[in-house]
C-alpha cells in the first residue's frame, strides 16, 4: 500500500436501476481509483475494491453526488476501510488486490 492511501471495500445495492445507472456508478468509482477492481457488477449490485487517499465520506460524495439521479435507485451502500487483518479465497480478485497492498512488516 502506498503511503497515505487507504483500501476500501464498496458494496452498493440498487433497486429499480438500469444498466445505465450501474455503468454511471462504475465510472464514478473508476474516477476515484483508476485501478479499482470489481468483484461484483450487475444492474442490482456493485462490489468494488479501491485504494485512495480520500475518506469514505468523500468516496460516497464522488459515487452519489447530491441530487444525482442514481441516488434514487440506491437501496443500501457500505464503504468500509479494509485494515491489515483480512481473509479472502486464494487466487480470488480480492486476494490478489489485497495481497498487492499488504503492508510490509517492520
FENNOR-V720575 format. One record per residue. BURIAL is b if it has 9 or more other C-alpha atoms within 8 Angstrom, else e. Layout:
BURIAL
BURIAL
This chain:
e
e
e
e
b
b
b
b
b
b
b
b
b
b
e
e
b
e
e
e
b
b
e
b
b
b
e
b
b
b
e
b
b
e
e
b
b
b
b
e
b
e
b
b
b
b
b
b
b
b
b
b
e
e
e
b
e
e
b
b
b
b
b
b
b
e
e
e
e
b
b
e
b
b
e
e
b
e
b
e
b
b
e
e
e
e
e
e
e
e
e
e
e
b
b
b
b
e
e
e
e
e
e
e
e
e
